[in-house]
């Protein structure tokens, strides 16, 4: 009786009959699963393709020739790049990467943290150095660099903020003031005369466009009436052979050339009987006299009477020799990050950026010389 009742109960319910709505849903799920698999395979292919492109870019394109290295990094040759990296490499092994103020750790915790296992480094030290120099030389955005090197934007920012200090500390050592004997031995022909043989410094100020600051006080400090824009200004000095022998920290665009010269430390490197060649705007004769040095500027003043033939000739002579400081500034501005408007986030690094660019410029041969027809 119990068995018959069970069979009857099973016969009353048709579990074997399929539900049409369930069949439609199962078909939809199957189609979606196929679509997911196809998308996943596309992602894998794109990752392999992007990694192949980035690897080819880093290893082959940048270091295939001296011309390529100059274009991408500003370094004059592959040999110069490798030599510079070999000097920096030992310091990189103990490098602490910048993670922002929230990730700051004290020295007591440093050793404990360094012993813990972490994610594998995505880029080699040479690739990171190349990335930073490419940002300076080409003025690339972080998103562009992230796509080229196959990393995230935040990782690019971390690398840049870390390496900019390392490169600045190393390359600023290439900006030095040679002794008088060395300067005299390497004087160009146009300076080998009684009037200009004592010239040891040719100075001028240059400005870098800045993004408009949000702070009103910073806006007033960085506004340049000359450029009609917010700028940062620095003083550059070269010797007659074209070597950069001094570069100052950056000041706001409203700061006068005279104030920068008097407060940037340039006067401290002067020696007795040095001659400084400058533009008329540098009214620093009294300050140089206190350091037993001389100021050589073009004769005449704005609004004065017409110059004599002798004054015109002297003006041309000085202008023909001051052209080298303009060439030096132009060479520094070949780093495109200094050519265009600098983002406000990079303003704290402006001193380091300028020092790196000047140090690299001193790796190049002397500036081209021109004959002086107004001797």
C-alpha positions in Angstrom: 0.0 0.0 0.0 2.7 2.4 0.8 4.6 1.6 -2.4 1.5 2.1 -4.5 0.8 5.4 -2.8 4.4 6.6 -3.6 4.1 5.6 -7.2 0.8 7.4 -7.5 2.3 10.5 -5.9 5.2 10.5 -8.4 2.8 10.2 -11.3 0.7 13.2 -10.1 3.8 15.5 -10.5 5.5 15.8 -13.9 9.1 16.8 -12.9 10.5 15.7 -16.2 8.6 18.4 -18.1 11.0 21.3 -19.0 10.2 24.9 -18.2 10.4 27.2 -21.2 11.6 30.3 -19.2 14.4 28.2 -17.6 15.6 27.1 -21.0 15.7 30.7 -22.3 17.7 31.8 -19.2 20.2 28.9 -19.6 20.7 29.9 -23.2 21.3 33.5 -22.2 23.8 32.4 -19.5 25.7 30.2 -22.0 25.9 33.1 -24.5 27.2 35.4 -21.8 29.8 32.9 -20.7 31.1 32.6 -24.3 31.3 36.4 -24.5 33.2 36.6 -21.2 35.7 34.0 -22.4 36.2 35.9 -25.7 36.8 39.2 -23.8 39.2 37.5 -21.4 41.2 36.1 -24.4 41.2 39.6 -26.0 42.6 41.1 -22.7 45.3 38.6 -22.5 46.3 39.2 -26.2 46.3 43.0 -25.6 48.5 42.7 -22.5 51.0 40.5 -24.3 51.0 43.0 -27.2 51.4 46.1 -25.0 54.2 44.4 -23.0 56.0 43.5 -26.2 55.6 47.1 -27.5 56.8 48.6 -24.2 59.8 46.2 -24.1 60.8 47.1 -27.6 60.5 50.8 -26.9 62.6 50.7 -23.8 65.4 48.4 -24.9 65.6 49.0 -28.6 64.4 52.4 -29.5 66.1 54.5 -26.8 69.5 52.9 -26.8 70.0 51.9 -30.4 72.2 55.0 -31.2 73.7 58.2 -29.8 71.1 60.2 -31.8 68.3 58.3 -30.2 69.6 58.7 -26.7 70.0 62.4 -27.2 66.4 62.7 -28.5 64.8 60.7 -25.7 66.9 61.6 -22.7 69.1 64.6 -23.6 72.3 62.6 -22.7 74.8 63.2 -25.5 75.7 59.5 -26.1 75.0 55.9 -25.1 78.4 55.7 -23.5 77.7 58.8 -21.4 74.4 57.4 -20.3 75.9 54.0 -19.3 78.8 55.7 -17.5 76.4 57.9 -15.5 74.2 55.0 -14.6 77.2 52.9 -13.4 78.0 55.8 -11.0 74.4 56.1 -9.7 73.6 52.4 -9.6 75.2 51.6 -6.2 73.1 54.4 -4.6 69.9 53.1 -6.1 70.2 49.7 -4.3 69.4 51.5 -1.0 66.9 53.9 -2.5 63.6 54.7 -0.6 60.8 55.3 -3.0 58.5 58.3 -2.4 55.0 57.2 -1.4 53.6 60.5 -0.3 53.5 62.1 3.2 50.9 59.6 4.4 53.4 56.7 3.8 56.3 58.2 5.7 58.0 55.9 8.1 60.6 56.6 10.8 64.1 55.2 10.8 63.2 52.7 13.6 60.6 51.0 11.4 62.7 51.3 8.2 64.7 48.1 8.8 61.7 46.1 9.8 59.7 47.1 6.7 62.7 46.5 4.3 62.9 42.9 5.5 59.3 42.1 4.6 58.5 40.6 1.3 56.8 42.9 -1.2 55.8 43.0 -4.8 58.4 42.5 -7.4 59.9 45.7 -8.9 58.1 46.3 -12.2 61.0 48.3 -13.9 64.7 48.0 -13.6 66.7 50.9 -12.3 68.0 51.7 -15.8 64.4 51.8 -17.1 63.3 54.1 -14.2 66.2 56.5 -14.9 65.3 56.5 -18.6 61.6 57.3 -17.7 62.5 60.3 -15.6 64.9 61.7 -18.2 62.3 61.2 -20.9 59.8 63.2 -18.9 62.4 66.1 -18.6 63.6 65.9 -22.2 60.3 65.4 -24.0 57.9 66.9 -21.5 55.7 63.8 -21.5 52.7 63.4 -19.2 52.5 60.7 -16.6 49.7 58.9 -18.6 51.9 58.8 -21.7 54.9 57.4 -19.7 52.6 54.8 -18.0 51.4 53.5 -21.4 54.9 53.4 -22.8 56.4 51.5 -19.8 53.4 49.4 -19.0 52.9 50.7 -15.4 50.3 52.8 -13.6 50.2 56.6 -13.4 50.8 56.5 -9.7 53.9 54.3 -10.2 55.2 56.9 -12.7 54.7 59.6 -10.1 56.4 57.6 -7.4 59.4 56.9 -9.6 59.7 60.6 -10.8 59.5 62.0 -7.2 62.2 59.6 -6.1 64.6 59.8 -8.9 64.5 63.6 -9.4 66.3 64.0 -6.1 68.9 61.4 -7.0 69.7 62.8 -10.4 69.8 66.4 -9.1 72.3 65.5 -6.3 74.6 63.8 -8.8 74.3 66.1 -11.8 74.7 69.4 -9.9 78.3 68.3 -9.3 78.9 68.8 -13.0 78.1 72.5 -12.6 81.3 73.9 -11.1 83.5 77.0 -11.3 86.9 76.2 -12.8 90.0 78.0 -11.6 91.4 81.1 -13.3 94.2 79.2 -14.8 91.9 76.7 -16.5 89.7 79.5 -17.8 92.6 81.3 -19.2 94.0 78.2 -21.0 90.6 77.6 -22.7 89.7 81.2 -23.6 88.2 81.5 -27.1 90.0 83.7 -29.6 87.4 86.5 -29.2 88.3 86.8 -25.5 92.1 86.8 -26.0 92.6 90.6 -25.7 93.3 93.1 -23.0 89.6 94.2 -22.6 88.0 90.7 -22.3 90.7 88.4 -21.1 89.6 88.9 -17.5 86.0 87.9 -18.1 85.2 84.8 -16.1 81.4 85.0 -15.8 78.7 85.8 -18.4 75.4 86.0 -16.6 71.7 86.3 -17.4 68.3 85.3 -16.0 65.8 83.0 -17.6 62.2 82.3 -16.8 60.0 79.2 -16.9 56.2 79.5 -17.4 54.2 78.2 -14.4 50.6 77.1 -14.1 48.6 79.8 -12.3 48.8 79.1 -8.6 45.6 79.0 -6.5 47.2 80.9 -3.6 46.9 84.6 -4.1 50.2 85.3 -2.4 51.9 82.9 -4.8 50.2 84.5 -7.7 51.6 87.9 -6.8 55.1 86.5 -6.2 55.3 84.6 -9.5 53.7 87.2 -11.8 56.2 88.5 -14.4 55.5 91.8 -16.0 58.1 91.0 -18.6 56.5 87.7 -19.7 53.0 88.7 -18.8 52.6 85.3 -17.2 53.3 83.4 -13.9 57.0 82.3 -14.1 59.9 81.0 -12.1 63.2 82.8 -12.6 66.8 81.5 -12.2 70.2 83.0 -12.7 72.7 81.2 -15.1 76.4 81.9 -15.4 78.8 80.5 -17.9 82.5 81.1 -18.5 83.8 82.3 -21.9 84.2 78.7 -23.2 80.4 78.1 -22.6 80.6 75.9 -19.5 77.8 76.5 -17.0 79.7 77.4 -13.8 76.7 78.5 -11.7 72.9 78.1 -11.5 70.8 79.6 -8.8 67.7 78.3 -7.1 64.4 79.4 -8.7 62.7 82.6 -7.6 59.3 84.1 -8.3 58.9 85.9 -11.6 58.4 89.3 -10.0 61.9 89.2 -8.4 64.3 91.5 -10.1 67.6 90.4 -11.7 69.6 92.5 -9.2 67.9 90.9 -6.2 68.4 87.4 -7.4 72.1 88.1 -8.1 72.7 89.6 -4.7 70.9 86.8 -2.8 71.4 83.6 -4.7 75.0 82.9 -3.8 76.6 84.0 -7.0 78.7 86.8 -5.4 80.2 84.2 -3.1 82.0 82.4 -5.9 83.7 85.6 -7.2 87.4 86.1 -6.8 89.4 89.3 -6.9 89.8 90.9 -10.3 87.1 88.8 -11.9 85.1 90.5 -14.6 81.3 89.7 -14.9 79.7 90.4 -18.3 76.0 91.1 -18.1 73.1 93.1 -19.6 72.2 96.7 -18.7 69.5 95.4 -16.4 72.0 94.0 -13.9 72.8 97.1 -11.8 75.2 95.4 -9.5 78.4 97.4 -10.0 78.5 98.4 -6.3 78.0 94.9 -5.1 80.8 93.6 -7.4 83.1 96.4 -6.2 82.8 95.1 -2.7 84.0 91.7 -4.0 86.9 93.4 -5.9 85.3 92.4 -9.2 84.3 94.4 -12.2 81.0 94.7 -14.2 81.1 94.8 -18.0 77.8 95.9 -19.6 77.0 97.6 -22.9 77.4 101.4 -22.7 74.5 103.9 -22.7 71.1 103.9 -20.9 67.5 104.0 -22.0 66.3 107.5 -22.8 69.9 108.9 -23.2 71.2 110.7 -26.2 72.4 109.0 -29.3 75.5 106.9 -28.7 78.9 107.8 -30.2 80.6 105.6 -32.8 82.9 104.2 -30.1 80.0 103.3 -27.9 78.2 101.6 -30.8 81.3 99.6 -31.5 81.7 98.6 -27.9 78.1 97.6 -27.7 78.5 95.3 -30.7 81.6 93.8 -29.2 79.9 92.9 -25.9 76.7 91.7 -27.7 78.8 89.4 -29.9 80.3 87.8 -26.7 77.1 87.8 -24.6 75.4 85.7 -27.3 77.0 82.7 -25.7 74.9 83.0 -22.6 71.8 83.1 -24.8 73.0 79.9 -26.5 73.6 78.2 -23.2 70.0 79.1 -22.0 68.7 77.8 -25.3 70.5 74.6 -24.8 69.0 74.2 -21.3 65.6 74.9 -22.8 66.0 72.0 -25.2 64.5 70.0 -22.3 60.9 70.6 -23.2 59.6 70.4 -19.6 61.1 73.9 -19.2 59.7 75.2 -22.6 56.0 74.9 -21.8 53.8 75.7 -18.8 55.0 73.7 -15.8 52.1 72.1 -13.8 51.7 73.4 -10.3 52.4 69.9 -8.9 55.9 70.1 -10.3 56.8 73.5 -9.0 58.3 72.1 -5.8 60.8 70.1 -8.1 61.7 73.1 -10.3 65.1 73.6 -8.6 66.0 70.0 -9.1 64.8 70.0 -12.7 66.9 73.1 -13.6 70.0 71.6 -11.9 69.6 68.3 -13.8 69.2 70.1 -17.2 72.3 72.3 -16.5 74.4 69.3 -15.4 73.5 67.4 -18.6 74.3 70.4 -20.8 77.8 70.4 -19.4 78.3 67.0 -20.9 78.2 68.5 -24.3 81.1 70.0 -26.3 81.7 73.8 -26.0 79.2 76.1 -27.7 80.0 77.1 -31.3 82.1 80.2 -31.8 81.7 83.1 -34.1 84.2 85.5 -35.5 84.0 89.0 -34.1 84.1 91.6 -36.9 84.1 94.5 -34.4 87.4 93.9 -32.6 
